[in-house]
Amino acid sequence: MNVEVKLFAVAKQLSGTESISVELPADATVEELREAISEQHAELRDITARAMIAINAEYVNNKASVPADSEIALIPPVSGG
């Protein structure tokens, strides 16, 4: 399945876009989503492991499944002074 991942903060800056498309198997988990983002969008590799993932406006852990047609967000750690 193909999912759209919304990007915020530094992830948005690194990719130069507000969202990315990621190809996943139909029964993918959030952990597999992280791996796919890192493989398919190398510019996001460094922050993907530390970022929070939200599905349908709820933070999820790495074992959660990624439903088709869900709203997915990659939210990098907050930094600054």
C-alpha positions, -999 to +999 in steps of 0.1 A: +000+000+000+011+036-005+006+060+024+011+097+027+031+110+057+028+146+068+060+163+079+067+190+104+095+212+116+130+200+106+116+170+087+097+194+065+128+215+060+150+185+051+126+171+026+115+204+011+079+193+011+049+191+035+044+154+029+060+123+014+047+091-001+059+058+013+053+023+000+045-003+026+032-039+028-005-041+036+000-053+071+028-029+080+037-018+116+050+016+126+084+001+130+083-010+093+070+025+084+101+040+101+124+017+081+106+024+048+109+062+054+146+058+060+151+037+029+129+056+006+137+091+018+173+092+028+173+128+038+150+119+068+171+089+079+187+107+109+156+120+125+131+091+117+143+069+146+138+097+171+106+112+157+071+105+171+046+089+148+009+098+150-018+080+132-052+097+130-040+123+155-029+098+182+007+090+190+014+053+185+042+029+194+064+009+170+042-022+173+010-005+161-003-013+127-006+013+099-041+012+085-047+021+049-062+055+043-051+068+077-036+102+084+000+097+094+024+124+108+061+123+114+068+147+143+105+153+150+118+160+186+114+196+197+147+215+199+158+251+203+164+276+230 
